[in-house]
Amino acid sequence: MLSIGLTGGIAAGKSLLSARFRELGAVVIDADRLAREAVAPGTPGLAAVAKAFGPGVLTAGGALDRPALGALVFADKDRLAALNAIVHPLVRAAAGRLEDDAAPDAIVVQDIPLLVETGQGAGFHLVIVVDAPLGQRLARMVETRRMTPEDARARVAAQAGDEQRRAAADVVLDNSGAPEAALAALDALWAARLVPFARNLAAGVPARHPGPPAITGPDPAWPGQAARLAARIAKAAGGFGVAVDHIGSTSVPGLAAKDVIDLQLRVASLADADAAAPALAAAGFPRRRGQWWDTGHDFAGGRAGERWEKRFHNAADPGRPVNLHVRVDGSPGAVLALAFRDWLRADAPARSRYESIKRQLAAAHAADTDTAGYAGAKEPWFASAVPELARWLELAR
């Protein structure tokens, strides 16, 4: 199933998008509702809250007095953290049970106000953030939720900042205008990316990205995207993974590239690579079988004519092309992939020459239906660059 984390600052519009997700057919799990159920009268959660914060947070009837509790925690980060330590594990367990009950081909959306603050992003295939300017959100809280301006600002201060949420987002949906505009953006995302992503996951196949090579960028968003993807891969690989590296052209600041993120998962053995493959596929990175290099390969296989064995995966997400190279830690291919990246980062003339050859070959293969010919045409340049790379490595030691 496709698992999506939906979040945003208070009053940004999560409820609006959650309702639309339900209309579109998604299974929506509301963390706020689960949090209320976790501290309902008679539950162990409520008992734990009363023990931690005293009987003053209970009504005469024994229910949770939310305004009284809010007055305690939203002005004190330590007390808020203590409350979250009680409630969040209960909410996650309940959400996990609901997700387990969903169909294999379902799109499951977890509406989690504190997704970023609790570091849950790596557990989802995608994180969607609904965004609106702070002033607009404060006005909504005062006008529609009847909060005082002071209470509204305290609620905002208790959450992550806007930049922190955007950094955790794979998709940002703007809700600063008319609600219809945000809903239209969600509808388009659903049709063009989410439904095909879910279909690819269910079938266990990578997304297709036909067309000739297109050199773009450099894009300053590439490192952040790579970091989010690497966190998901590391979580999926679990004990089989040694490290995840951002490699290839998008890992080199200032270098133009195809808009494809290359990542390297280092493992202890190829047997571990094969053992991790099902979890990687479930996390959105199914294995591509066949050639030792495939569409989008970007110098990590060694000199031309050599076959340094690895496992090759791609993203099932049609909205973010990814090449995942799974190599044995310390193998020549793994070492060379990192060395080539570091050389290009450090050596501006080499970086310039590489960009020039990339642009020339992309132009030469502009009529191709895929990027295989372009990738193969780069191999002679890689072979010619190895001696210079070796000299740089000697000097860098």
C-alpha positions in Angstrom: 0.0 0.0 0.0 1.0 3.6 -0.4 1.5 5.3 2.9 1.4 9.1 3.1 2.0 11.4 6.0 0.0 14.6 5.9 0.9 17.5 8.2 1.1 21.2 8.4 1.0 24.0 10.9 -2.0 24.6 13.0 -4.9 26.1 11.0 -3.0 25.5 7.7 -5.8 23.3 6.3 -5.1 19.7 7.0 -8.8 19.0 7.7 -9.7 20.4 4.3 -7.3 18.1 2.5 -8.1 15.1 4.7 -11.8 15.4 3.7 -10.8 15.5 0.0 -8.6 12.5 0.4 -11.6 10.5 1.8 -13.7 11.7 -1.2 -11.0 10.4 -3.6 -11.0 7.0 -1.9 -8.0 7.1 0.5 -8.0 5.5 3.9 -7.6 8.5 6.2 -6.2 7.9 9.7 -6.8 11.0 11.9 -4.1 11.2 14.6 -6.1 13.9 16.5 -9.1 11.5 16.8 -6.8 8.7 17.9 -5.2 11.0 20.5 -8.7 11.8 21.9 -9.6 8.1 22.0 -6.3 7.3 23.8 -7.2 9.6 26.7 -11.0 8.8 26.8 -12.5 8.1 30.2 -11.5 4.8 31.7 -8.4 4.4 29.4 -4.8 3.7 30.6 -3.8 6.8 28.7 -6.0 9.1 30.7 -4.8 7.5 33.9 -1.2 8.1 32.9 -2.0 11.8 32.1 -3.8 12.3 35.4 -0.8 10.8 37.3 1.7 13.0 35.4 -0.3 16.3 35.6 -2.5 15.9 38.7 -6.2 15.7 39.2 -6.7 19.3 38.1 -6.6 18.1 34.4 -9.8 16.1 35.0 -13.4 17.3 35.0 -15.8 16.5 37.8 -17.1 13.6 35.7 -13.6 12.1 35.3 -13.0 13.2 31.7 -10.0 15.1 30.4 -10.3 18.8 30.9 -8.6 19.9 27.7 -8.5 23.6 28.4 -6.9 23.0 31.8 -4.3 20.6 30.3 -3.6 23.0 27.4 -2.9 25.9 29.8 -0.3 23.7 31.4 1.5 22.3 28.4 1.4 24.9 25.7 3.3 27.4 27.8 5.9 24.8 29.0 7.9 22.8 26.5 9.0 20.3 29.1 5.5 19.5 30.2 4.4 19.3 26.6 7.1 16.8 25.9 5.9 14.8 28.9 2.4 14.7 27.6 3.6 13.7 24.1 5.6 10.8 25.6 2.4 9.4 27.0 0.1 10.0 24.1 2.2 9.6 21.0 3.1 5.9 21.5 -0.6 5.1 22.0 -1.5 7.0 18.8 1.2 5.3 16.7 0.2 1.9 17.9 -3.5 2.5 17.0 -2.5 4.0 13.6 -0.4 1.0 12.9 -3.3 -1.3 13.5 -5.6 0.7 11.2 -2.9 0.7 8.5 -2.4 -3.0 8.8 -6.1 -3.5 8.1 -6.0 -1.5 4.8 -6.0 -3.3 1.5 -2.7 -4.0 -0.2 -3.5 -1.6 -3.0 -4.9 1.2 -0.8 -3.6 4.7 -0.4 -3.4 5.4 3.3 -3.1 9.0 4.6 -2.1 9.6 8.1 -3.1 13.1 9.2 -0.5 13.9 11.9 -0.2 17.5 13.2 3.2 16.8 14.8 4.7 14.5 12.2 7.8 16.6 11.7 8.3 17.2 15.5 8.1 13.5 16.2 10.5 12.5 13.4 8.1 10.1 11.6 8.9 11.2 8.0 11.1 8.2 7.1 8.1 5.9 7.9 6.1 7.1 4.9 6.5 6.8 1.1 5.7 10.5 0.9 5.2 13.4 3.3 2.7 16.1 2.2 2.7 19.4 3.9 -0.2 21.9 3.6 1.2 25.4 3.9 -0.3 28.8 4.6 1.4 32.1 5.9 1.7 32.5 9.6 -0.4 35.6 9.8 -3.2 33.9 7.9 -3.1 30.9 10.2 -3.2 33.1 13.3 -6.2 35.0 12.0 -8.0 31.7 11.3 -7.3 30.5 14.9 -8.8 33.7 16.3 -11.7 34.0 14.0 -12.8 30.4 13.5 -11.5 28.7 16.6 -12.2 31.6 19.0 -8.7 31.5 20.4 -7.1 34.6 22.0 -4.2 35.9 20.0 -1.9 34.9 22.9 -3.2 31.3 22.9 -2.9 31.2 19.1 0.7 32.2 19.2 1.5 29.7 22.0 0.1 26.9 19.9 2.2 28.0 16.9 5.3 28.2 19.1 4.8 24.7 20.3 5.1 23.3 16.8 7.9 23.1 14.3 8.7 26.2 12.2 7.5 26.6 8.6 11.0 26.0 7.2 11.5 22.8 9.2 8.2 21.5 7.9 9.0 22.4 4.3 12.4 20.7 4.6 10.6 17.5 5.6 8.1 17.7 2.7 8.2 15.7 -0.5 5.2 17.8 -1.6 4.0 21.2 -0.4 0.4 22.2 -1.1 -0.4 25.9 -0.8 -3.6 26.8 1.1 -3.1 30.5 1.2 -5.8 31.3 -1.4 -9.3 30.0 -2.0 -9.9 26.4 -0.7 -10.8 25.3 -4.3 -7.2 26.0 -5.4 -5.7 23.7 -2.8 -8.2 21.0 -3.6 -7.5 21.3 -7.3 -3.8 20.9 -6.6 -4.5 17.8 -4.5 -6.7 16.3 -7.2 -3.9 16.8 -9.8 -1.4 15.2 -7.4 -3.7 12.3 -6.8 -4.2 11.5 -10.5 -0.7 12.1 -11.7 1.5 10.8 -8.9 -0.3 9.0 -6.0 -2.5 6.6 -8.0 0.4 5.5 -10.3 2.7 5.3 -7.3 0.2 3.0 -5.5 -0.2 0.9 -8.6 3.6 0.4 -9.0 4.0 -0.5 -5.4 1.2 -3.2 -5.6 2.9 -4.6 -8.7 6.4 -4.4 -7.3 7.7 -2.5 -10.4 9.6 0.8 -10.8 8.1 3.9 -12.3 8.7 4.4 -16.0 10.5 7.5 -17.1 10.7 7.3 -20.9 12.3 10.0 -23.0 15.7 11.2 -24.0 18.3 12.5 -21.5 17.6 16.0 -20.3 20.3 18.0 -18.5 19.0 20.5 -16.0 20.0 22.3 -12.8 22.0 22.4 -10.7 19.0 22.3 -8.3 19.6 23.3 -4.7 16.7 21.0 -3.7 18.6 17.8 -4.7 20.5 17.3 -1.4 17.4 17.7 0.7 15.5 15.3 -1.5 18.4 12.8 -1.3 18.5 13.1 2.5 14.8 12.2 2.8 15.1 9.3 0.4 18.2 8.0 2.2 16.4 8.0 5.5 13.6 5.8 4.1 16.1 3.5 2.5 18.1 3.2 5.7 14.9 2.5 7.7 13.8 -0.2 5.2 17.2 -1.8 5.0 17.4 -2.1 8.8 20.3 -4.2 10.0 21.3 -5.2 6.4 22.4 -1.6 5.7 25.8 -0.2 6.5 25.3 3.3 5.1 23.4 5.2 2.5 25.3 7.7 0.3 24.2 10.4 -2.1 26.3 9.8 -5.2 26.2 10.8 -8.9 25.8 14.2 -10.4 23.1 15.5 -8.2 25.4 15.0 -5.2 27.9 17.5 -6.6 27.1 21.2 -5.8 27.1 23.3 -8.9 27.0 20.5 -11.4 24.2 20.2 -14.0 22.6 16.8 -14.2 19.6 14.7 -15.2 16.9 15.2 -12.6 17.6 11.7 -11.1 18.8 11.1 -7.6 21.5 8.5 -7.4 21.9 6.8 -4.0 24.2 4.0 -2.9 23.2 1.5 -0.1 26.3 -0.2 1.2 25.7 -3.7 2.7 28.0 -6.4 4.1 27.4 -8.9 1.3 25.3 -9.4 -1.8 23.4 -12.0 0.2 22.4 -9.1 2.5 21.5 -7.1 -0.6 19.1 -9.8 -1.7 17.7 -10.2 1.8 16.9 -6.5 2.0 15.3 -6.4 -1.4 11.7 -7.1 -0.3 11.8 -4.4 2.4 13.3 -1.9 -0.1 10.5 -2.7 -2.6 7.8 -2.2 0.1 9.4 1.1 1.0 9.1 2.2 -2.7 12.3 1.0 -4.3 11.7 -2.2 -6.2 14.6 -4.0 -7.8 15.2 -3.7 -11.5 16.6 -6.9 -13.0 18.6 -7.3 -16.2 21.6 -5.2 -17.2 24.3 -4.4 -14.7 23.6 -0.8 -15.5 20.2 0.6 -16.7 18.5 3.9 -17.5 19.9 6.7 -15.5 23.2 5.0 -14.5 25.7 7.6 -13.5 29.3 6.4 -13.1 29.4 3.9 -10.3 30.2 0.7 -12.1 33.9 1.1 -12.8 35.9 1.4 -16.0 34.3 0.5 -19.3 34.2 -3.3 -19.9 34.3 -4.2 -16.2 31.3 -5.8 -14.4 31.4 -5.1 -10.7 28.5 -6.9 -9.3 25.7 -4.9 -7.5 22.0 -4.9 -7.2 20.0 -2.1 -8.9 16.7 -0.6 -7.7 14.6 2.3 -8.9 11.8 4.3 -7.3 8.2 3.3 -7.8 7.3 7.0 -7.4 6.6 8.6 -10.8 7.2 12.0 -9.3 10.8 11.5 -8.2 13.2 9.4 -10.3 15.8 7.5 -8.2 18.6 5.1 -9.0 19.5 3.0 -6.0 22.8 1.1 -6.3 23.2 -1.6 -3.7 26.9 -2.5 -3.3 29.1 -4.4 -0.9 30.8 -2.0 1.6 34.5 -1.6 0.7 34.1 -3.1 -2.8 35.8 -1.4 -5.7 32.5 -0.2 -7.1 31.4 1.3 -3.8 34.7 3.0 -3.2 34.9 4.4 -6.7 31.4 5.8 -6.6 32.3 7.9 -3.5 35.8 8.8 -4.8 34.4 10.1 -8.1 31.8 12.2 -6.2 34.4 13.7 -3.9 36.8 14.4 -6.8 34.1 16.3 -8.7 33.2 18.2 -5.5 36.8 19.3 -5.0 38.1 19.8 -8.6 36.4 22.5 -10.5 38.1 21.9 -13.8 37.2 18.2 -13.7 33.7 19.2 -12.8 33.5 21.5 -15.8 34.8 18.9 -18.2 32.4 16.4 -17.0 29.4 18.8 -17.4 30.6 19.6 -20.9 30.7 16.0 -22.0 27.3 15.4 -20.4 25.8 18.2 -22.4 27.4 17.1 -25.6 26.2 13.5 -25.2 22.7 14.6 -24.2 22.5 16.7 -27.4 23.7 13.7 -29.4 21.1 11.4 -27.9 18.2 14.0 -27.9 16.2 11.8 -30.3 16.5 8.6 -28.2 13.4 7.1 -26.5 15.3 6.4 -23.3 18.6 7.3 -21.6 20.4 4.0 -22.1 22.4 5.2 -25.1 23.5 8.3 -23.3 24.6 6.3 -20.2 26.6 3.9 -22.3 28.2 6.7 -24.3 29.7 8.2 -21.1 31.7 5.1 -20.2 34.7 5.9 -22.4 35.0 9.3 -20.6 34.9 7.5 -17.3 37.6 5.2 -18.3 39.8 8.1 -19.4 39.2 9.9 -16.1 40.3 7.1 -13.9 44.0 7.9 -14.0 43.4 11.6 -13.1 41.0 10.5 -10.3 43.8 8.1 -9.0 46.3 11.0 -9.0 43.8 13.2 -7.1 43.3 10.5 -4.5 47.0 10.2 -4.0 47.4 13.9 -3.4 44.3 14.0 -1.1 45.8 11.4 1.2 
